[in-house]
């Protein structure tokens, strides 16, 4: 199984959770939740992807992790395979989605 195939399994779960959270936010609890989350999620994504690029390259260069060349796509950011970045993206989508689904944006009655 390639790294992209493995990522697909996790990203499918993350996408389903993200879609569910978007529906819950828009339909039910806080219609402005998506707009309020956009900037923080975007900034978090940029920072996390930059940190992933730096630290994955360091870990690979010192030999902490290695990849079977037959299982990667061949696309790299430095020496880190592009597949490595799927986990950072998954975290950026999954955490705010779970937060929303657990009721963080629920309006309390006044």
C-alpha positions in Angstrom: 0.0 0.0 0.0 1.4 3.4 -1.0 1.6 6.3 1.5 -1.1 8.1 -0.5 -3.4 5.1 -0.2 -2.8 5.1 3.6 -3.4 8.9 3.7 -6.6 8.5 1.8 -8.1 6.3 4.5 -7.4 9.0 7.2 -8.2 11.9 5.0 -11.6 10.4 4.2 -12.5 10.2 7.9 -11.2 13.8 8.4 -13.2 15.0 5.4 -16.4 13.4 6.6 -15.9 14.9 10.1 -15.3 18.3 8.5 -18.4 18.2 6.4 -20.5 17.1 9.3 -19.1 20.0 11.4 -19.8 22.5 8.6 -23.4 21.2 8.3 -23.9 21.4 12.1 -22.4 24.8 12.3 -24.5 26.3 9.4 -27.8 24.6 10.1 -27.9 24.5 13.8 -25.8 26.1 16.4 -23.8 29.0 15.0 -24.3 30.1 11.4 -21.3 32.4 11.5 -19.0 29.6 12.9 -17.4 28.8 9.5 -16.6 32.5 8.9 -15.2 32.8 12.5 -13.0 29.7 12.0 -11.7 30.6 8.6 -8.9 33.0 9.6 -7.6 31.0 12.6 -7.7 27.7 10.7 -5.9 29.3 7.7 -3.2 30.8 9.9 -2.8 27.5 11.8 -2.5 25.6 8.5 0.2 27.9 7.2 2.2 27.7 10.4 1.8 23.9 10.8 2.7 23.2 7.2 5.8 25.4 7.5 6.9 23.7 10.7 6.2 20.3 9.1 8.4 21.2 6.1 11.3 22.3 8.4 11.1 19.5 10.9 10.3 16.6 8.5 13.4 17.6 6.4 15.5 17.6 9.6 14.2 14.3 10.8 14.7 12.7 7.4 18.2 14.2 6.9 19.5 12.9 10.2 18.0 9.4 9.6 15.2 9.3 12.1 12.7 8.3 9.5 13.0 6.9 6.0 10.6 6.1 3.2 10.5 3.2 0.7 11.0 4.9 -2.6 8.6 2.5 -4.3 5.8 3.7 -2.0 6.1 7.5 -2.4 4.8 9.7 -5.2 8.2 11.2 -6.0 7.0 14.8 -5.2 9.1 16.4 -2.5 9.4 19.6 -0.4 13.1 19.6 0.2 13.8 15.9 1.0 10.4 15.3 2.6 7.8 13.5 0.5 4.6 15.4 -0.2 2.7 12.6 1.5 4.1 13.8 4.9 2.0 16.9 4.7 -1.3 15.1 4.7 -1.2 14.6 8.5 -0.7 18.3 9.1 -3.7 19.1 6.9 -5.7 16.4 8.7 -5.0 17.9 12.0 -5.9 21.4 10.9 -9.3 20.2 9.6 -10.0 17.6 12.3 -9.4 19.5 15.5 -11.8 22.5 14.7 -14.3 20.1 13.3 -14.4 18.0 16.5 -14.5 21.2 18.5 -17.5 22.4 16.6 -19.3 19.0 16.8 -18.7 18.9 20.5 -20.6 22.1 20.9 -17.9 24.8 21.3 -19.9 27.1 19.0 -23.3 26.5 20.7 -25.1 29.6 21.6 -26.1 29.7 25.3 -29.7 30.9 25.9 -29.7 34.4 27.5 
